[in-house]
Amino acid sequence: MPKRVALIAMVVPLLWVLAGNTEGADGNAKGSGRIEKMDFGKTPDGTPVEMYVLKNGKMTAKVITYGGIITELHVPDAKGKTTDIVLGFDHLEGYLAGHPYFGAAVGRVANRVAKGKFTLDGKEYTLAVNNGPNSLHGGLKGFDKVVWKAEEVSSPSGPALKLSYVSRDGEEGYPGNVTATITYTVTADDELRIDYTATTDQATPINLTNHSYFNLGGPASGNILRHELFLTADKYTPADDTLIPTGEIKPVQGTPFDFTSSTQIGARFAQLKGEPIGYDLNYVLPAAGKEPALAARVHDPESGRILEVLTTEPGIQFYSGNFLDGTLKGKGGVVYQKHQGFCLEAQHFPDSIHHPNFPSTILKPGETYTQTTIYRFLAR
C-alpha cells in the first residue's frame, strides 16, 4: 500500500472517533456522554457509598448511592458559564448528620400521611410520626437514608445510572416486600430524566419523588424570591395547619397560590398566612398520563437559567424553602438561609390513602408502579 494511502487510512478513522461519530464501549449511541464512578465515604456501619458522575453535552449530574441523592447539578447560564444549581453538602458526613432531604429519593411514600396511620384491606398500619402529628417522606429511615445498589445501564439518550433497593415487609410500618428502581439519565438535550418503578408482593401505598432544592443562580447567590414561576396547574389541594389536605380540590384563581402566569415566587408573600411564610402546597396537574407533560417552568432573570419540569404524575408539591433557617452549612461553606432553594416534587397528592377522591397510591401484586420526571434546562 502506498505511504499516502496508508496514512489516510490511519487518519480518517481517528478523526471519526474524535468527532464522536462512533459508539462507545458501553454501547451507547452517538453523543451519549460518559459516566465516572468514585468513592464517597462509608456509612456508620461501614457500608461503602459511591458517587456516579454523569456527563453529557454541557450538563453534569452527580448522584450518590446513599439516598439516591443528587449532590450536584451543573448547567450553563445565558453566557455559557456552568454552575452547580442544587443545595447539598461537599461530603457524606453532611448528609448523614441530618438534612431536609436535599436532593434525595423519597419513599416509600413521599409527603405526609395523617397521624401516621392508615387502614388497608381491613388492617390498620402504624407509621413513625416524624413531622408534627404526621408521618413524612417514608418515616424515620425512608428511601433517602438507605444505600441503593448501583448499575450503569446502556441508554440511547445518554449516560444512565440505575439504582435499586428492596424494602422489606414491615419496614417503617409499611406492608409488603417492595422492589424499587430509579434510573437517572443525563441527555444530550440538557435534561436530567428520572424514571421510577416499583413492584410488591402485598398491597401497599407507593409514592416516589425527588426532593432536590434548586437555586438557578447557584446556592451562593442568595434567595430564590425573584425567580419567576409558572405552573400549568389551575387547581390545588387546600391543607390544614399541619399540611394535611382537607380533601377539597379548589381553583387557584383569585388566590396567592396562582402561578398560571409567570410570577416572582416572593411577589405574594404578604398575602400568605402562617409562619414561616412561604409555599408548601400540592398543585393538581391537568395532564397526568403515560408521557411526561409540562408541569412547571422557573426562570432566574439574573443568570438567565430556565428549569422546566415535565412529569407523568398528577400532582406537584411546590416548596419555597421556608424551613431553612441558617443552621446548615453546605457546599463551599455556604450557609443555607430561608428561601435559599425551592423544590418542585412531582408526585401523587399528600395523604392520598385517606382521600378516595384523590388518585390512588395503592400498588398491588402483579402491578408495576411507574413514574417519570424530567428536569430540562435552558437559558436566555
N, C-alpha and C positions, 0 to 999 in steps of 0.2 A: 504493500500500500504506500503511495507517495506520502512524503512527510506532511505536506499541506493538508491532504485529505485526512490523515491520521489526527492532526491537530484539531481540525474542525470536528471530527468525530468525538474528541475528548471534551472540547469546549461547549458544544451545543447542549449536551445533557447537563453539564454543570450550570449553565445559565438557566436551564429549565428548572432545576432544583432551587437555585437562588431566587427565582421569580415566584416560587411557591406553587408551581403548576404540577404538583405531584401529591400523591397520598403519602402520609407519614407512616411510620412503623406501626402506629396504633390503628391504622385502617380508616382514620377519619378523612373526610373529603378535603378538597382544596380550601385553604384559609381556615382550617379547623383550630388553629392556635395550639397551645400546649398546656400541660399540667405538670406541676412540680410538687414534690412531697418532702416534708421536713418534720423533725420532732418539735413538739410544743410543750414538753414537760410531762409530768405524771400527776395523777390524782392522789389524794392522801393514802389510798390503799395500794398504790404502786402501779395502777393501770396506765400504760403509755397513752398519750394524747398526740395525735398527728395533725399537722396543718397541710392543707392542699391549696396550691395557688393556681387558679385558672385564669389564663390569659388568652384574649382573642381580640383582634383589631386594636382599638385604643383603650380597652377596658380590662381591669384586673379585679378578680374577686378572691378573697382568702377565707377559707372555711375550715373550722377545726372539728374533730370528731367528738369532742366534749360538747354536748348540747346541740350539735349541728349548727354551731354559731357562725354567722358571717361576721368575721372580725374586722375586715377591711373591704372597701369597695371603691376603687379608684376610677374616676370618669373625668373626661375633659370638660373645661368650661368653654365659653364662647370664643376665647382666644387660643384654645387648644391646650391650656395648662391643665394638667391632670392632678386631681386632689382626692384624697380619701374622704368620703361623704357620709360615713356611718359612725355612730358613737360606739365606744368599746374600750378595751384595755390593750396594753402592749404585751402583757404576759398572762399566762394561765392563772396565776395567783389572784388577779383581779376578778376573774370570773368565778373562781372557787370561793372567794370571800363573800359573795352575795352581791347581786345587782338586779336592776329592774328589767330583766330579760333582754339585755342588749343583744340584738342580732340572732336570738335563739329560735330554734324549732320548738313549737309549743304544742303540747298534747298530754295525756290522751284527749282531754277536752279543753280547748282554748276558751278563754274568757271565763265567765262566772257561772257557778251552779248555786242556786239559792239555798242557804242554810246547810250546805254540804250534804244534802240528802236527795235521793230520788228513788222512785219505785219503778221497776221494770219487770214485766211478766209476773206481777203479783208479789215480787220480793223487794224489800227495801234495802238500799245500799247506803252506807255512811262513808263520806269522804273527809279528808282533812280540811279544817276551816283555817284558811291562811290569808284571808282578806276581809277584815271586819267579821261579819257573821257568815260569810260565804266562802266557798272553795274557788280558787282562781288558778287557771292555767295548768291544770293537771295535779295540783296538790303540792305537798312538801318536796317531793322528788319526782317532778314530771319529766317529760322528754327533754327538757332544757338542761337537766342535771345528770344525764347518763352518757356513757361513751358508746357511740354508734360504730358499727362495723363499716369500713370504707372499701369501695371498689371503683377503680377507674373504668369507665364504660365508653364504648365507641358511639359517637353521635355525628350525623352529617351536619349538625348545626354548629358544633364547636366542642371544646373540651368539656367533659361531663364527669361528675362525681356522684356516685350512688351510695347513700348511707342507708343502713338497715338496722332495725332494733326489734327484739321480741319482748313485748311487755306481758309479763306472766299474769295469769288469773289471780285476782285479788290485789294486784299492785295498785297502791294508792286508793284501795277500796273499790276499784272497777272490776266488773266481771269479764271472764273470757281471756284466753291467750290471744294476743293481738300481734301480728307481724306487720310492721310499718316500714315503708321506704320513702326516702326523699332524694330526688335527683336534682342536682344543681348543674345548669348548663350556661356557660357564657358564650353568647352567639356573636357572629361577625357583625351583627346589626346593633351592637352595644346594648344588649339585653341580658339580664340575669333571669333565666327561666327556672322555676321551681315546680317540679312535678311530685305529687304525693300519692301513695297508695297505702291501703291497709286492708287486711283480712282478719277474720276472727273465727273462733270455734264456738262462740256463745254470744248471744245478742248483747250489745254494749254501745254506749254513746261514743262517737268519734267526731272530733272537730279539730283539724290541724291547721296551723298557720305559721308564719314567720313574724318575729317581733323586732325587726330592725328599726332603730331610731335614725332617721335621716336628718342631715343638715346640709343642704345643697351648696352652701358656701364653705363647708368644712367645719368640723367640730369647734375649731378655734375662732370662728367668725362671729360668735355671739348668738343671739336667739333667732328663732325662725318666724317671728311675728310678722315680718314684712314679706315672707314667702306668700305667693298667691296660689290659692287652692281652688280647683274646680272639681266637683263631684257630679257624676251622672245621676245620682240618687235624688229623687224628689220626695222621698218619704224616709222616716226614721222610726226607731222604736223607743218611745219615752221610757225613762227609768226612774226608780225611786232614789232615795238618798244614798243607798248602798250600791247603786249602779245595776240593780236587777230590773229587767224590763217589766212594765206593768201588764204587758200582753197586747197593748194597743199598737197600731201602726198608723202614724199621723203624717200629713204633708208637712214639708219643711217651709213652704211658702208663708211669709209673714213672721218667721221666727229667726232668731240669731243663728240657727243651725243651717241656713240656706246657703249652699255653695254651688247652686246650679248655674250661677255666673261667677267667673273667676274673681275672688275676693281675698284680700290680705287676711291671713289667719288671725291676726290680732285686732282686726277692724271693729269687731262687735263685742269685744271683751266686756265693755261697760254694760252690755245688756244681759250678760250671763250671771247666774246665781251660783251660790256655793263657794266653798273655799277648799283648796286653792282654785283660782279662776282658770278656766280653760276648757277644752273639749275632751271628752272621753265618752264617745257616743257611737252606737251602731246605726249605720245607714243601710237602707233597703235598696239593693241594686235592681235596675229594671231588666237586665239582660243575662241573668244566670243561665248557664247551659253547658253543653259539651265543649264549646270552643271559647277560649278566653275573649272577653269583651272589655272595652274601656270602662273603667270604674272611676279613675281619678287622674288628675293632672296637676302637678305642682311646678311653679316657676319661681326661681330666685332671680329677681331683677339685677342683683349685684354681680353675680357670677355668670348669669345667662343660662345656667343649667336648668333643664326641664326633666322631671320624672313623670312618666306615665305608668299607671298600674292597670294591667289587664288581668281578668280573672274569670274563672268558671263559677265562683262562689256567689251565693245570694246576698251576702252582706259584706260590709267593710267597716271595721272599727277605726275611727279617726281619733287619735290621742295626741294632744299637743304638749306632752312632756310636763304636765302640771306638777308632778310629784318629785321631779328633780329639784334638789334643794342645796346644792353646793357641797354635799358631804362626800361625793365620789370624785376622785382624781383619775382621769382617763389617759388616753394616748397622748404622749408628749407632755405630760404634766398638766393638761387642760382640766380645769375644774368644771364639772357639769352643773350648770345653774338651771333654774326654772325656765322651761320653754326653749332649751338649747337643742332639742331634737323633736321630730314628730314621727308618729307611726301610722301606717295605713295597713291594717291587718285584715287581709281578705279571709273570710271565714263564714260559718253559719252563725245565726243570731245567738246572743248570750242566753243562757238558761233555757235553751230550746226544749230540754227534757220536760219542763213544766208547762209548756205552752203548745197545745196541739195545733194551734193556728199558725205556728212558725214551721218553716221547712224542717223536716225531721233530721236528727243527728244519729239515729239508731242504725247501726250496722249489724247485719245478721249473717250467720254462717252461710257460705255459698255465694255471698255478695262480695264485691270489691269496691271499697271506697276510693275515689279518685278526686284529685283537686289539682288545678294548675293555676299558678300566678306568675305573671311576667312583669318584671321591673324594667322598663325601657327608658333609656337616657338619650336626651337630645340637648342642643344648646343653640341659643340665638341671642 
